[in-house]
Amino acid sequence: MIDHNCVYQGFTTSQNINSYRFIEFMEHFSLGIHEETVVVLDKSTVHKSCKVKDCLQRWKKEASTYSIFLLIPLTSISPKLFGGY
């Protein structure tokens, strides 16, 4: 993730990113948020896992300085919004 000062906050790994690694990253990342922040997640398999969904509910309740949103699939957007196909 990139903060408002364009500072990268993340990690690199040669291993697969699974639910546990993502949750660990978000737990650590959320501790350093002190200004209004928006976190947008895509529909990757990790973000849709049951473990992450449970944490998302908890994070949304606990969050005072950040909001978490999941992207909607593009197929659910009406073509009329874009002038049709």
OpenMM code with the backbone's topology and positions (N, CA, C; nanometers):
from openmm import Vec3, app, unit

residues = "MET ILE ASP HIS ASN CYS VAL TYR GLN GLY PHE THR THR SER GLN ASN ILE ASN SER TYR ARG PHE ILE GLU PHE MET GLU HIS PHE SER LEU GLY ILE HIS GLU GLU THR VAL VAL VAL LEU ASP LYS SER THR VAL HIS LYS SER CYS LYS VAL LYS ASP CYS LEU GLN ARG TRP LYS LYS GLU ALA SER THR TYR SER ILE PHE LEU LEU ILE PRO LEU THR SER ILE SER PRO LYS LEU PHE GLY GLY TYR".split()
positions = [
    Vec3(0.0841, -0.1165, 0.0000),
    Vec3(0.0000, 0.0000, 0.0000),
    Vec3(0.0892, 0.1236, 0.0000),
    Vec3(0.0366, 0.2296, -0.0550),
    Vec3(0.1100, 0.3547, -0.0610),
    Vec3(0.0337, 0.4588, 0.0196),
    Vec3(0.1032, 0.5248, 0.1127),
    Vec3(0.0353, 0.6246, 0.1951),
    Vec3(0.0295, 0.7596, 0.1242),
    Vec3(-0.0289, 0.8588, 0.1892),
    Vec3(-0.0499, 0.9894, 0.1269),
    Vec3(0.0805, 1.0623, 0.0966),
    Vec3(0.1907, 1.0180, 0.1548),
    Vec3(0.3222, 1.0760, 0.1250),
    Vec3(0.3970, 0.9947, 0.0196),
    Vec3(0.3255, 0.9039, -0.0457),
    Vec3(0.3817, 0.8150, -0.1490),
    Vec3(0.4897, 0.7229, -0.0926),
    Vec3(0.4750, 0.6838, 0.0333),
    Vec3(0.5676, 0.5899, 0.0956),
    Vec3(0.5039, 0.4511, 0.0897),
    Vec3(0.5773, 0.3578, 0.0318),
    Vec3(0.5286, 0.2209, 0.0196),
    Vec3(0.5308, 0.1521, 0.1550),
    Vec3(0.4196, 0.0884, 0.1902),
    Vec3(0.4109, 0.0099, 0.3125),
    Vec3(0.3602, -0.1268, 0.2739),
    Vec3(0.4475, -0.2225, 0.2738),
    Vec3(0.4080, -0.3562, 0.2344),
    Vec3(0.5194, -0.4534, 0.2642),
    Vec3(0.5197, -0.5615, 0.1937),
    Vec3(0.6237, -0.6619, 0.2120),
    Vec3(0.6406, -0.7382, 0.0824),
    Vec3(0.7532, -0.8041, 0.0700),
    Vec3(0.7773, -0.8913, -0.0440),
    Vec3(0.8044, -1.0308, 0.0102),
    Vec3(0.7703, -1.1279, -0.0680),
    Vec3(0.7922, -1.2660, -0.0285),
    Vec3(0.8036, -1.3520, -0.1535),
    Vec3(0.8729, -1.4606, -0.1413),
    Vec3(0.8806, -1.5570, -0.2521),
    Vec3(0.7748, -1.6651, -0.2337),
    Vec3(0.7018, -1.6589, -0.1231),
    Vec3(0.5974, -1.7565, -0.0946),
    Vec3(0.4616, -1.7036, -0.1411),
    Vec3(0.3655, -1.7929, -0.1481),
    Vec3(0.2298, -1.7524, -0.1841),
    Vec3(0.1705, -1.6636, -0.0755),
    Vec3(0.0887, -1.5678, -0.1177),
    Vec3(0.0163, -1.4852, -0.0214),
    Vec3(-0.1130, -1.5588, 0.0109),
    Vec3(-0.1287, -1.5938, 0.1360),
    Vec3(-0.2504, -1.6631, 0.1767),
    Vec3(-0.3262, -1.5760, 0.2765),
    Vec3(-0.4362, -1.6256, 0.3245),
    Vec3(-0.5200, -1.5492, 0.4170),
    Vec3(-0.4438, -1.5090, 0.5421),
    Vec3(-0.3643, -1.6005, 0.5951),
    Vec3(-0.2911, -1.5710, 0.7180),
    Vec3(-0.1915, -1.4569, 0.6981),
    Vec3(-0.1183, -1.4577, 0.5864),
    Vec3(-0.0218, -1.3503, 0.5606),
    Vec3(-0.0927, -1.2169, 0.5397),
    Vec3(-0.2049, -1.2204, 0.4668),
    Vec3(-0.2787, -1.0965, 0.4433),
    Vec3(-0.3325, -1.0393, 0.5743),
    Vec3(-0.3900, -1.1248, 0.6573),
    Vec3(-0.4443, -1.0800, 0.7859),
    Vec3(-0.3324, -1.0241, 0.8735),
    Vec3(-0.2182, -1.0922, 0.8758),
    Vec3(-0.1045, -1.0439, 0.9546),
    Vec3(-0.0603, -0.9057, 0.9057),
    Vec3(-0.0529, -0.8875, 0.7727),
    Vec3(-0.0147, -0.7580, 0.7179),
    Vec3(-0.1154, -0.6495, 0.7571),
    Vec3(-0.2444, -0.6778, 0.7415),
    Vec3(-0.3475, -0.5780, 0.7719),
    Vec3(-0.3494, -0.5434, 0.9207),
    Vec3(-0.3290, -0.6435, 1.0068),
    Vec3(-0.3244, -0.6170, 1.1503),
    Vec3(-0.2105, -0.5203, 1.1814),
    Vec3(-0.0952, -0.5440, 1.1225),
    Vec3(0.0207, -0.4570, 1.1446),
    Vec3(-0.0007, -0.3204, 1.0802),
    Vec3(-0.0499, -0.3193, 0.9560),
    Vec3(-0.0719, -0.1941, 0.8828),
    Vec3(-0.1713, -0.1043, 0.9556),
    Vec3(-0.2789, -0.1619, 1.0065),
    Vec3(-0.3844, -0.0818, 1.0695),
    Vec3(-0.3358, -0.0121, 1.1971),
    Vec3(-0.2359, -0.0671, 1.2618),
    Vec3(-0.1833, -0.0046, 1.3832),
    Vec3(-0.1135, 0.1280, 1.3538),
    Vec3(-0.0645, 0.1435, 1.2314),
    Vec3(0.0075, 0.2646, 1.1956),
    Vec3(-0.0774, 0.3710, 1.1291),
    Vec3(-0.2081, 0.3490, 1.1180),
    Vec3(-0.2956, 0.4465, 1.0537),
    Vec3(-0.3392, 0.5499, 1.1560),
    Vec3(-0.3030, 0.6755, 1.1292),
    Vec3(-0.3386, 0.7836, 1.2215),
    Vec3(-0.4171, 0.8937, 1.1533),
    Vec3(-0.4378, 0.8825, 1.0225),
    Vec3(-0.5152, 0.9801, 0.9470),
    Vec3(-0.6233, 0.9048, 0.8700),
    Vec3(-0.7246, 0.9772, 0.8256),
    Vec3(-0.8306, 0.9139, 0.7469),
    Vec3(-0.7690, 0.8399, 0.6286),
    Vec3(-0.8007, 0.7136, 0.6167),
    Vec3(-0.7424, 0.6275, 0.5142),
    Vec3(-0.8512, 0.5398, 0.4551),
    Vec3(-0.8429, 0.5184, 0.3252),
    Vec3(-0.9356, 0.4285, 0.2563),
    Vec3(-0.8549, 0.3111, 0.2024),
    Vec3(-0.8979, 0.1904, 0.2349),
    Vec3(-0.8353, 0.0685, 0.1854),
    Vec3(-0.9344, 0.0031, 0.0905),
    Vec3(-0.8929, -0.0183, -0.0335),
    Vec3(-0.9791, -0.0805, -0.1344),
    Vec3(-0.9183, -0.2147, -0.1713),
    Vec3(-0.9969, -0.3199, -0.1579),
    Vec3(-0.9518, -0.4549, -0.1890),
    Vec3(-1.0183, -0.5026, -0.3167),
    Vec3(-0.9420, -0.5726, -0.3994),
    Vec3(-1.0015, -0.6309, -0.5193),
    Vec3(-1.0649, -0.7651, -0.4818),
    Vec3(-1.1106, -0.8372, -0.5787),
    Vec3(-1.1814, -0.9629, -0.5530),
    Vec3(-1.0886, -1.0843, -0.5639),
    Vec3(-0.9637, -1.0688, -0.5190),
    Vec3(-0.8722, -1.1828, -0.5227),
    Vec3(-0.9230, -1.2915, -0.4287),
    Vec3(-0.8775, -1.4117, -0.4517),
    Vec3(-0.9204, -1.5254, -0.3705),
    Vec3(-0.8911, -1.5022, -0.2227),
    Vec3(-0.7755, -1.4435, -0.1930),
    Vec3(-0.7391, -1.4173, -0.0527),
    Vec3(-0.8383, -1.3219, 0.0117),
    Vec3(-0.8756, -1.2159, -0.0585),
    Vec3(-0.9663, -1.1162, -0.0012),
    Vec3(-1.1065, -1.1713, 0.0209),
    Vec3(-1.1431, -1.2759, -0.0528),
    Vec3(-1.2772, -1.3335, -0.0423),
    Vec3(-1.2835, -1.4537, 0.0516),
    Vec3(-1.1713, -1.4908, 0.1120),
    Vec3(-1.1707, -1.6097, 0.1972),
    Vec3(-1.2561, -1.5870, 0.3222),
    Vec3(-1.3047, -1.6943, 0.3802),
    Vec3(-1.3878, -1.6849, 0.5013),
    Vec3(-1.3106, -1.6203, 0.6156),
    Vec3(-1.1839, -1.6552, 0.6307),
    Vec3(-1.1031, -1.5986, 0.7387),
    Vec3(-1.0906, -1.4473, 0.7240),
    Vec3(-1.0650, -1.4017, 0.6014),
    Vec3(-1.0504, -1.2580, 0.5772),
    Vec3(-1.1851, -1.1882, 0.5929),
    Vec3(-1.2936, -1.2487, 0.5452),
    Vec3(-1.4262, -1.1877, 0.5604),
    Vec3(-1.4602, -1.1667, 0.7076),
    Vec3(-1.4258, -1.2648, 0.7917),
    Vec3(-1.4494, -1.2501, 0.9353),
    Vec3(-1.3703, -1.1320, 0.9908),
    Vec3(-1.2440, -1.1215, 0.9500),
    Vec3(-1.1601, -1.0099, 0.9962),
    Vec3(-1.2111, -0.8775, 0.9416),
    Vec3(-1.2582, -0.8755, 0.8178),
    Vec3(-1.3102, -0.7510, 0.7597),
    Vec3(-1.4237, -0.6951, 0.8440),
    Vec3(-1.5128, -0.7826, 0.8884),
    Vec3(-1.6236, -0.7376, 0.9725),
    Vec3(-1.5707, -0.6759, 1.1016),
    Vec3(-1.4733, -0.7403, 1.1627),
    Vec3(-1.4144, -0.6886, 1.2871),
    Vec3(-1.3401, -0.5579, 1.2610),
    Vec3(-1.2606, -0.5524, 1.1541),
    Vec3(-1.1852, -0.4314, 1.1230),
    Vec3(-1.2781, -0.3135, 1.0962),
    Vec3(-1.3886, -0.3392, 1.0265),
    Vec3(-1.4830, -0.2306, 0.9968),
    Vec3(-1.5448, -0.1749, 1.1257),
    Vec3(-1.5713, -0.2625, 1.2232),
    Vec3(-1.6282, -0.2175, 1.3502),
    Vec3(-1.5260, -0.1410, 1.4334),
    Vec3(-1.4011, -0.1870, 1.4301),
    Vec3(-1.2967, -0.1276, 1.5132),
    Vec3(-1.2356, -0.0020, 1.4514),
    Vec3(-1.2503, 0.0140, 1.3221),
    Vec3(-1.1807, 0.1221, 1.2513),
    Vec3(-1.2346, 0.2586, 1.2910),
    Vec3(-1.1448, 0.3452, 1.3307),
    Vec3(-1.1847, 0.4826, 1.3590),
    Vec3(-1.1210, 0.5794, 1.2595),
    Vec3(-1.0093, 0.5388, 1.2007),
    Vec3(-0.9407, 0.6281, 1.1073),
    Vec3(-0.9303, 0.5708, 0.9667),
    Vec3(-0.9904, 0.4555, 0.9430),
    Vec3(-0.9842, 0.4006, 0.8081),
    Vec3(-1.1141, 0.3291, 0.7724),
    Vec3(-1.1347, 0.3192, 0.6420),
    Vec3(-1.2508, 0.2484, 0.5884),
    Vec3(-1.2010, 0.1432, 0.4907),
    Vec3(-1.2667, 0.0306, 0.4866),
    Vec3(-1.2290, -0.0778, 0.3959),
    Vec3(-1.3457, -0.1046, 0.3014),
    Vec3(-1.3149, -0.1103, 0.1730),
    Vec3(-1.4157, -0.1367, 0.0713),
    Vec3(-1.3681, -0.2489, -0.0200),
    Vec3(-1.4618, -0.3287, -0.0670),
    Vec3(-1.4327, -0.4297, -0.1680),
    Vec3(-1.4819, -0.3784, -0.3024),
    Vec3(-1.4005, -0.3955, -0.4061),
    Vec3(-1.4424, -0.3563, -0.5405),
    Vec3(-1.5583, -0.4443, -0.5856),
    Vec3(-1.6493, -0.3860, -0.6588),
    Vec3(-1.7571, -0.4658, -0.7173),
    Vec3(-1.7092, -0.5186, -0.8514),
    Vec3(-1.7552, -0.6361, -0.8921),
    Vec3(-1.7148, -0.6880, -1.0228),
    Vec3(-1.7660, -0.5962, -1.1335),
    Vec3(-1.6852, -0.5760, -1.2343),
    Vec3(-1.7257, -0.4891, -1.3444),
    Vec3(-1.8485, -0.5416, -1.4169),
    Vec3(-1.8687, -0.6710, -1.4163),
    Vec3(-1.9841, -0.7266, -1.4850),
    Vec3(-2.1155, -0.6871, -1.4181),
    Vec3(-2.1072, -0.6404, -1.2923),
    Vec3(-2.2311, -0.6015, -1.2246),
    Vec3(-2.2667, -0.4554, -1.2513),
    Vec3(-2.1791, -0.3836, -1.3216),
    Vec3(-2.2073, -0.2446, -1.3550),
    Vec3(-2.2880, -0.2414, -1.4847),
    Vec3(-2.3926, -0.1673, -1.4841),
    Vec3(-2.4792, -0.1602, -1.6007),
    Vec3(-2.4059, -0.0994, -1.7201),
    Vec3(-2.4141, -0.1631, -1.8373),
    Vec3(-2.3529, -0.1061, -1.9577),
    Vec3(-2.4087, 0.0323, -1.9909),
    Vec3(-2.5284, 0.0623, -1.9428),
    Vec3(-2.5883, 0.1933, -1.9701),
    Vec3(-2.5060, 0.3065, -1.9092),
    Vec3(-2.4330, 0.2761, -1.8013),
    Vec3(-2.3472, 0.3773, -1.7404),
    Vec3(-2.2377, 0.4225, -1.8353),
    Vec3(-2.1999, 0.3330, -1.9268),
    Vec3(-2.0921, 0.3631, -2.0198),
    Vec3(-2.1433, 0.3847, -2.1618),
    Vec3(-2.2693, 0.4139, -2.1758),
    Vec3(-2.3259, 0.4378, -2.3080),
    Vec3(-2.3579, 0.3105, -2.3849),
    Vec3(-2.3671, 0.1995, -2.3153),
    Vec3(-2.3979, 0.0724, -2.3810),
    Vec3(-2.2764, 0.0142, -2.4476),
    Vec3(-2.2901, -0.1049, -2.4978),
    Vec3(-2.1800, -0.1721, -2.5686),
    Vec3(-2.2071, -0.1738, -2.7165),
] * unit.nanometer
topology = app.Topology()
chain = topology.addChain("A")
for resn in residues:
    res = topology.addResidue(resn, chain)
    for name in ("N", "CA", "C"):
        topology.addAtom(name, app.Element.getBySymbol(name[0]), res)
